[in-house]
């Protein structure tokens, strides 16, 4: 298979975007350095310092001091600053998109969409922070009045994943800035360049540099242990795997640090017999292939009711087989590379295991030859429960489909997992849609909708998929403490 490659113009533009990064270099990494690779080509595109725990603690001190000053600023100043940030990010949309595509492998058009999505969080919090929070209450027993207000929680540790290197950063930094908090930010070592550029642009827009301190490191365990042991850190927001989240929660518990955890998922996608076939296929493609399936909310387990199953599998497999795979910045590409070689090898093992257990391969199932971490869009039908892929967060462009007969059966199967982040329901029956959504043990449900995430909505999971919410007004509360003043009153004559 000959994969599309980028034009010289796009390659030159993306190189210029990389070279514009602060302190850019791509020399061979030495001691206390690490390389960032382009997953489309496996080439080194940058070399960054792997900062020590001591250097990270120095950044904690800088941020803590800046945060104490920022906490005293007015809501209007913080709002205006975030509005400026939004404008600067959108003005640099193409530049940011190229960096996302080069270091993460997201197709350029999709990377442009991530920039807009990321900037939308900034705009949302620029507006939301001006809405009043707090209440004036009467003491039921009389004699006093209760006044409640919100205060900044303090210095926040923000740890972001590699799969949405800009959106997951702004979704954390924006509410921190909005509420009056400083932050120490650790991007994933696989995709740190987008964070560096985003924070640089935010500083150009007026956010004090001391308020946002980025730590790049190839030793995240030592970093987390050191920073979470510092009593100045009062908040952690983490997006990543459940296993790492559990470890971080243990570290945070020692100092009783307020924690938000957006962790792993195993999203069910349910298609009922009465679903609109075209609508269901369109939604399933989005839910499966957005970000190449490398998303915690990606559709993971496909359950299709018997009466529509054959038609759905045929139409869905055809659409998957037509997706163009290639270099992330090449024109017309619908699916770029996955993040690394380990992911490719894992997909191959999952597919082979499913076929060995009796699943039917409808399309894809293998990696093309050549450089880059590519894997073909894959559909497996009649996947048995015993196959590993039926109980694993795939995190890639593979759809594992099984059949079901009744609503009761599919809800039971969908909930048979320790995870509970997202779910998808496709049906034209409103009662069924809402009833099934109510029964699913997930934090969010897309109903006839393959992309349910929205800055105005509270994003987060149940069970082992996490704690807390990002987005909406709930996202502000994650960076605030609720305080109340009890004001004694005596009667007047």
NORMO-V239195 format. One line per field, one symbol per residue. ss: DSSP state (H for helix, E for strand, L for the rest). A space follows every 50 residues. Layout:
BEGIN
ss->???
END
This chain:
BEGIN
ss->LLLELLLHHHHHHHHHHHHLLLLLLLLLLLLLEEEEEELLLLEEEEEEEL LLHHHHHHHHHHHHHHHHHHLLLLHHHHHHHHHHHHHHHHHLHHHHHHHH HHHHLLLHHHHHHHHHHHHHHHHHHHHHLLLLLLLEEELLLLLEEEEEEE EELLEEEEELLLLLLLHHHHHHHHHHHHHLLLEEEELLLLLLHHHHHHHH HHHHLLLLHHHEEELLLLLHHHHHHHHHLLLLEEEEEEELLHHHHHHHHH HHHHLLLEEEEELLLLEEEEELLLLLHHHHHHHHHHHHHHHHHLLLLLEE EEEEEHHHHHHHHHHHHHHHHLLLEELLLLLLLLELLLLLHHHHHHHHHH HHHHHHLLLEEEELLLLLLLLLLLLLLEEEELLLLLLHHHHLLLLLLEEE EEEELLHHHHHHHHLLLLEELEEEEELLLHHHHHHHHHHLLLLEEEELLL LLLLLLLLELLEELLEELLELHHHHHHLLEEEEEEEEELLLLL
END
